[in-house]
Amino acid sequence: MPDTVTTDLVVLGGGPGGYAAAFLAADKDIPTTLIDAMPKPGGTCLHRGCIPSKALLHAAHVIHAAHDAADFGLVFAKPQIDVAKLRGKKDKIIDAMSSSLLDGCKKRGITHVPGRGTFVDANTIQVEGGPTVKFQKCIVAVGSVPAKLSTFDIGSKRVLDSTTALELEDIPKTLLVVGGGYIGLEMGSVYAALGSKVTVVEMTGGLLPGVDADLVRPLHGRLKGQFHSIYLNTKVTKIEEVKDGIKVVFEGEADIKEATYEKILVAVGRRPNTANVGLEKIGIAVERGFITTDAQRRTNVPHIFAIGDAAGEPMLAHKASHEGKLAVEVIAGEHTAVWNPRAIPAVVFTDPEIAWCGLTENDAKKQDREVKIGVFRWGFSGRASTLGRNDGLTKVITDPATDQVLGIGLVGAGAGELIAEGVVAIEMGASAKDLAMCIHPHPTLSETIMESAEVLHGISSHVFTPRKKAL
């Protein structure tokens, strides 16, 4: 590769937002260079986030399914877990997908430059150990990294973050998960299924802070049977490495004040990866670590755009991909393109899964907004009953004046696959009556969306709604 690369567009970061932007730009015949810290594209999501965690969660779900099959008279022996083979399967998935993305770069004529890039000036990026890249326009897609707390910075390999936990070095006999958010619960579920005695500590009054309590409740109930302990309204004030693990001191409502764990996983969220990129050299506006952008994802430096986790909440891969494509459309001359989604779905891949999109009941309360809500509990679902998983529910939130669907939430097996119907309904301006009138196949879990809309209108076959007596 030459010492200097000249390109029309440079994309800094090869995650779901970065490679989606680069691929679309190349498809639009824009000469494009993709700079990525990893040898192959995919970013945090593919290499040490979404994909490896879901591979491990699948293994956990298989273990739980085998256990739950006893209710159907099917009793399996205790699983024999080959950690090295499981780790190898995860790594094989990552390599296959990242190799496919690298091949996509080659087929499209994208110049792929591995290495960390730093701005030298507003039209130049220097790649560590690589070339200088001169560009006309740039999309910054540098993603995020695990948040760190000084309390846990003791230099011990027994203290894990989401990245090191996914390496699956071994299965500790005891594991403390610090943080009851989606990362902590997903990884805690994996290690619990594989044999660790898992304890979760969360400083707020509930798991998944900010998520609809109706959706969290069934998950909390199931996790109580999978985890050793769940401590709420409790925080860790001190840790110390001792001979057999990490000694932890608690403060709050936990029924113990200190305990020792073989390992601890610190899962207290993520922060934008915008430090040490050289943004200050070119005057890019940053607030709380997030790059400030307008509705077209343009920064205050007009020829530089920012997308994904680096550009603000929600920090989700699919949001980054769509932002990346939007930025490319603007660069290609589609000046009316703006970022204005009605519903960005979120999924927690625990067991049961939780998924939601659009307005939540919590949002409505904060906004003092009147809404009408239809809830269908999966105890009435034939398909959920045949799966032995009728612990879920589906919730539809509407505008009482227009019946327009404003939000949908689900908890239950496969909720992450079902939420897309809610996204389409909200984006297309559908009413609850529209959902109720759409014929859904029976018996399926997708019916629960139709049924929740029917509940809202008092026409459900399975949920009796008493009629108001005429005066």
C-alpha positions in Angstrom: 0.0 0.0 0.0 1.4 3.5 -0.8 2.4 5.9 1.9 -0.4 8.2 0.9 -3.9 7.2 -0.1 -6.2 9.8 -1.8 -9.9 9.2 -1.7 -13.3 11.0 -2.2 -14.8 9.5 1.0 -13.1 8.0 4.0 -15.1 6.0 6.6 -13.3 5.9 9.9 -14.5 2.7 11.7 -15.5 -0.6 10.2 -18.5 -1.6 12.4 -22.1 -2.0 11.3 -22.4 1.7 10.6 -19.1 2.1 9.0 -19.1 -0.8 6.6 -22.8 -0.2 5.7 -21.8 3.4 4.8 -18.7 2.3 2.8 -20.6 -0.4 0.9 -23.4 1.9 -0.1 -21.0 4.7 -1.1 -19.1 2.3 -3.3 -22.4 1.0 -4.8 -23.1 4.7 -5.7 -19.7 4.9 -7.5 -18.1 7.1 -4.8 -14.3 6.2 -4.4 -14.2 5.0 -0.8 -11.6 4.1 1.8 -12.5 2.2 4.9 -10.2 2.6 7.9 -10.7 0.1 10.7 -8.7 -0.8 13.8 -9.4 -4.5 13.2 -7.8 -6.6 10.5 -11.2 -7.4 9.1 -14.4 -5.3 9.2 -17.2 -5.8 11.6 -16.3 -3.6 14.5 -17.2 -4.3 18.1 -20.6 -5.8 17.2 -19.1 -8.6 15.2 -15.8 -9.2 16.9 -16.6 -8.6 20.6 -20.2 -7.7 21.0 -23.5 -8.6 19.3 -22.5 -11.7 17.4 -20.2 -13.6 19.8 -22.6 -12.9 22.7 -25.6 -14.2 20.7 -23.6 -17.4 19.7 -23.0 -18.0 23.4 -26.6 -17.1 24.3 -27.8 -19.7 21.8 -25.7 -22.4 23.7 -27.3 -21.2 26.9 -30.8 -21.4 25.4 -30.2 -25.0 24.3 -29.1 -25.9 27.8 -32.3 -24.3 29.3 -34.5 -25.9 26.7 -33.1 -29.3 27.5 -33.7 -28.6 31.2 -37.3 -27.4 30.6 -38.1 -30.4 28.4 -38.6 -32.4 31.6 -42.0 -30.9 31.8 -42.8 -32.7 28.6 -41.5 -36.0 29.9 -38.2 -35.6 28.1 -35.2 -36.0 30.5 -31.7 -35.4 29.2 -28.4 -36.1 31.0 -26.5 -33.1 32.4 -24.7 -31.5 29.5 -21.0 -32.1 29.0 -19.5 -28.7 28.2 -16.4 -28.5 26.0 -15.4 -24.8 26.6 -12.6 -24.9 24.0 -15.0 -26.2 21.3 -17.7 -23.7 22.3 -15.1 -20.9 22.1 -13.9 -22.2 18.8 -17.4 -22.3 17.3 -17.9 -18.6 18.4 -14.6 -17.6 16.8 -15.4 -19.5 13.6 -18.7 -17.6 13.2 -16.8 -14.3 13.7 -14.1 -15.2 11.2 -16.6 -16.4 8.6 -18.7 -13.2 8.8 -15.7 -10.8 9.0 -14.0 -12.6 6.0 -17.3 -12.1 4.1 -17.2 -8.4 4.8 -13.6 -8.1 3.7 -14.6 -9.9 0.5 -17.4 -7.3 0.1 -14.8 -4.5 0.3 -12.7 -6.2 -2.4 -15.7 -6.8 -4.7 -16.8 -3.2 -4.4 -13.3 -1.7 -5.0 -13.1 -0.3 -1.5 -9.7 0.4 -0.2 -9.5 -1.3 3.2 -6.9 0.1 5.5 -6.4 -1.8 8.9 -5.1 0.3 11.8 -6.2 3.1 14.1 -6.8 6.4 12.4 -6.3 9.8 13.9 -7.1 13.2 12.4 -4.1 15.3 11.4 -6.2 18.1 9.9 -9.7 18.4 8.5 -8.8 16.5 5.3 -6.1 14.1 6.5 -6.1 11.0 8.7 -2.9 9.2 9.8 -3.3 5.5 10.2 -1.1 4.0 12.9 1.5 1.8 11.2 -0.1 2.6 7.8 -0.6 5.3 5.2 -1.7 8.9 5.4 -5.2 9.2 4.0 -6.2 12.4 2.2 -10.0 12.8 1.7 -12.7 15.2 0.6 -15.5 13.9 2.9 -15.4 11.7 6.0 -17.9 9.6 8.0 -16.7 9.1 11.6 -18.0 5.7 12.9 -15.6 4.9 15.7 -18.2 3.2 17.9 -18.0 2.7 21.7 -16.0 0.9 24.4 -17.0 -0.5 27.8 -17.4 2.1 30.5 -14.9 1.9 33.3 -15.2 2.7 37.0 -12.1 3.5 39.1 -13.4 1.2 41.9 -12.7 -1.8 39.7 -9.4 -0.7 38.2 -7.1 -2.9 40.3 -5.1 -4.5 37.4 -6.5 -8.0 38.0 -7.3 -10.5 35.3 -10.1 -11.7 37.5 -12.0 -8.4 36.8 -13.7 -8.8 33.4 -15.5 -6.4 31.1 -17.8 -7.4 28.3 -14.9 -7.9 25.9 -12.9 -10.2 28.1 -16.0 -12.1 29.3 -16.7 -13.0 25.7 -13.3 -14.6 25.3 -14.6 -17.4 27.5 -11.2 -18.2 29.0 -12.9 -20.6 31.5 -16.1 -21.0 33.5 -15.6 -19.6 37.1 -17.3 -21.4 39.9 -18.6 -18.1 41.2 -19.2 -14.9 39.2 -20.4 -11.5 40.4 -22.0 -9.4 37.6 -21.9 -5.6 38.5 -24.7 -4.0 36.6 -28.2 -5.2 35.9 -28.4 -3.8 32.4 -28.7 -5.8 29.2 -25.0 -6.7 28.9 -24.8 -7.9 32.5 -27.9 -10.0 32.2 -27.0 -11.5 28.9 -23.5 -12.5 29.9 -24.7 -13.5 33.3 -27.2 -15.9 31.6 -24.4 -17.4 29.6 -22.2 -18.1 32.5 -25.0 -19.4 34.7 -26.1 -21.8 32.0 -22.5 -23.0 31.6 -22.2 -23.7 35.3 -21.2 -20.6 37.2 -22.9 -19.6 40.4 -23.9 -16.0 39.2 -24.8 -13.1 41.5 -26.0 -9.8 40.0 -25.7 -6.5 41.9 -27.7 -3.5 40.6 -27.6 -0.1 42.2 -31.2 0.9 41.2 -34.4 -0.7 42.4 -34.9 -3.0 39.4 -33.1 -4.9 36.6 -32.8 -3.2 33.2 -33.3 0.3 34.5 -35.6 2.4 32.4 -37.3 -0.6 30.7 -41.0 -1.1 31.1 -41.5 -2.9 34.4 -44.3 -5.1 33.0 -41.7 -6.5 30.5 -39.0 -6.9 33.1 -41.1 -8.7 35.6 -41.3 -12.1 33.8 -37.6 -12.0 33.1 -36.7 -11.2 36.7 -38.8 -14.1 37.9 -37.0 -16.6 35.6 -33.6 -15.2 36.4 -34.2 -15.8 40.1 -34.2 -19.5 39.3 -31.1 -19.3 37.1 -28.9 -16.9 39.2 -27.7 -17.6 42.7 -28.6 -14.1 43.9 -29.9 -10.7 42.6 -29.1 -7.7 44.8 -31.1 -4.5 44.0 -30.5 -1.0 45.5 -27.0 -2.2 46.2 -23.6 -1.1 45.0 -20.0 -2.3 45.3 -17.9 0.1 47.3 -14.6 -1.7 47.4 -12.9 -4.7 45.8 -9.6 -6.4 46.6 -7.8 -9.4 45.0 -7.2 -12.2 47.5 -5.8 -15.7 47.2 -9.0 -17.4 45.9 -10.6 -14.5 44.0 -11.9 -11.0 44.4 -13.2 -9.9 47.8 -16.1 -7.5 47.4 -17.7 -5.0 49.8 -21.4 -4.2 49.3 -23.4 -1.2 50.5 -27.2 -1.1 50.3 -30.1 -3.6 50.6 -28.1 -6.8 50.0 -28.4 -9.3 52.8 -24.6 -9.7 52.9 -22.0 -7.0 53.2 -19.0 -8.7 51.7 -18.2 -11.9 49.8 -15.5 -13.4 47.6 -16.0 -14.4 44.0 -13.7 -16.2 41.6 -14.3 -13.5 39.0 -16.3 -10.4 38.6 -17.8 -8.9 35.4 -18.2 -5.1 35.3 -21.1 -4.3 33.0 -22.0 -0.7 33.7 -22.6 0.4 30.2 -20.6 1.8 27.3 -19.1 5.1 26.3 -18.4 6.7 22.9 -14.9 5.9 21.6 -14.2 9.5 20.6 -11.1 10.1 22.7 -7.7 10.0 21.1 -9.1 10.3 17.5 -7.9 13.9 17.1 -11.4 15.5 17.0 -10.1 18.5 19.0 -7.5 19.2 16.3 -10.2 19.9 13.7 -12.7 21.6 16.0 -15.4 18.9 16.0 -18.1 19.7 18.6 -18.4 17.0 21.2 -20.9 16.8 24.2 -20.4 14.2 26.9 -18.2 12.3 24.6 -20.8 12.2 21.8 -20.1 14.0 18.5 -22.8 16.6 17.8 -24.6 16.2 14.5 -27.6 17.6 12.7 -30.5 15.7 11.2 -28.4 14.6 8.3 -25.6 13.4 10.6 -23.3 16.3 9.6 -21.0 17.7 12.2 -20.1 21.4 12.7 -17.3 20.8 10.1 -19.5 20.6 7.0 -17.7 17.8 5.1 -17.4 15.5 8.1 -20.3 13.3 9.3 -20.7 11.1 12.4 -22.8 8.1 13.0 -23.5 5.2 15.4 -22.5 5.0 19.0 -20.1 7.9 18.6 -22.9 10.2 17.6 -25.4 9.5 20.4 -28.0 7.3 21.9 -29.4 4.7 21.3 -26.1 2.9 21.0 -27.4 0.1 18.7 -25.9 -1.6 15.7 -29.0 -1.3 13.5 -29.4 2.4 14.3 -25.7 2.9 13.2 -26.3 1.1 9.9 -29.2 3.2 8.9 -27.4 6.4 10.0 -24.4 5.4 7.8 -26.7 4.9 4.8 -28.4 8.3 5.4 -25.0 10.1 5.6 -24.0 8.5 2.2 -27.3 9.6 0.6 -26.6 13.2 1.7 -23.0 13.0 0.4 -24.3 11.6 -2.9 -26.5 14.7 -3.3 -29.9 13.6 -1.8 -30.2 16.8 0.2 -33.7 16.1 1.5 -32.7 13.0 3.3 -33.0 13.4 7.1 -32.9 11.2 10.2 -36.4 11.0 11.5 -37.3 7.4 12.6 -40.5 6.8 14.5 -39.4 3.5 16.0 -35.9 2.2 16.7 -36.3 -1.3 18.1 -34.3 -2.5 21.1 -33.9 -6.2 22.1 -32.5 -7.8 25.2 -31.4 -11.3 24.3 -32.0 -13.0 27.6 -34.4 -15.8 28.2 -37.1 -14.7 27.9 -36.2 -12.0 25.5 -37.5 -8.4 25.9 -38.1 -6.1 22.9 -39.8 -2.8 22.4 -40.1 0.0 19.9 -41.7 3.5 19.7 -43.2 5.1 22.8 -43.0 3.1 26.0 -45.4 3.4 29.0 -42.5 5.0 30.9 -42.1 7.6 28.2 -45.8 8.4 28.2 -45.8 8.9 32.0 -42.7 11.2 31.8 -44.4 13.2 29.0 -47.7 13.3 30.9 -49.2 11.9 27.7 -52.6 10.2 27.6 -52.4 6.7 26.0 -54.5 3.6 25.7 -52.9 0.3 26.3 -53.8 -3.3 25.3 -52.0 -6.1 27.0 -52.2 -9.8 26.0 -50.7 -12.3 28.4 -49.2 -15.3 26.8 -51.0 -17.6 29.2 -53.8 -17.3 26.6 -51.5 -18.1 23.7 -51.8 -21.6 22.3 -48.4 -21.5 20.7 -46.7 -20.2 23.9 -48.4 -23.1 25.8 -47.2 -25.7 23.4 -43.7 -24.3 23.8 -44.0 -24.5 27.6 -43.3 -20.8 27.6 -46.4 -18.9 28.5 -44.6 -16.5 30.8 -44.6 -13.7 28.2 -46.9 -10.8 27.3 -47.4 -8.3 24.5 -48.3 -4.7 25.0 -49.7 -2.2 22.4 -49.7 1.5 23.2 -51.9 3.8 21.2 -53.2 7.4 20.9 -56.7 7.3 22.4 -57.9 10.0 20.0 -56.7 8.4 16.7 -56.1 4.7 17.7 -52.6 5.1 16.0 -50.0 2.7 17.3 -47.3 4.6 19.2 -45.4 1.8 20.8 -45.2 -2.0 21.2 -43.4 -4.0 23.9 -42.9 -7.8 24.2 -41.4 -10.2 26.7 -41.2 -13.9 25.9 -39.5 -16.5 23.7 -38.5 -15.0 20.4 -39.6 -11.4 21.2 -36.6 -10.1 19.3 -38.0 -11.6 16.1 -41.5 -10.4 16.7 -40.8 -6.7 17.3 -40.2 -6.0 13.6 -44.0 -6.1 13.0 -44.3 -3.3 15.6 -41.6 -1.2 13.8 -43.5 -1.5 10.5 -46.8 -0.7 12.2 -45.5 2.5 13.8 -43.5 3.7 10.8 -46.5 3.1 8.5 -48.9 5.0 10.8 -51.0 1.9 11.5 -53.9 1.9 13.9 -54.6 -0.8 16.5 -57.6 -1.7 14.5 -55.3 -2.3 11.5 -53.3 -4.8 13.6 -56.5 -6.5 14.8 -57.8 -6.8 11.2 -54.6 -8.3 9.8 -55.1 -12.1 9.8 -52.2 -13.7 11.7 -51.4 -17.4 11.4 -52.5 -19.7 14.2 -51.0 -21.0 16.3 -48.0 -18.6 16.4 -46.5 -16.1 18.8 -47.0 -13.3 16.2 -50.8 -13.7 17.0 -50.1 -12.0 20.3 -49.7 -8.7 18.6 -53.0 -9.0 16.9 -54.6 -10.2 20.2 -53.2 -7.3 22.2 -54.8 -4.9 19.6 -58.1 -6.9 20.0 -57.9 -6.6 23.8 -57.5 -2.8 23.4 -60.7 -2.8 21.4 -62.5 -5.2 23.6 -63.0 -7.8 20.8 -60.5 -10.5 21.9 -61.6 -14.1 21.7 -59.4 -15.1 24.6 -59.6 -12.2 27.0 -63.1 -11.3 28.3 -63.8 -7.6 28.5 -66.9 -6.8 30.6 -69.3 -4.5 28.8 -70.3 -1.2 30.5 -73.9 -1.2 31.5 -76.1 1.3 29.8 -77.4 4.1 32.1 
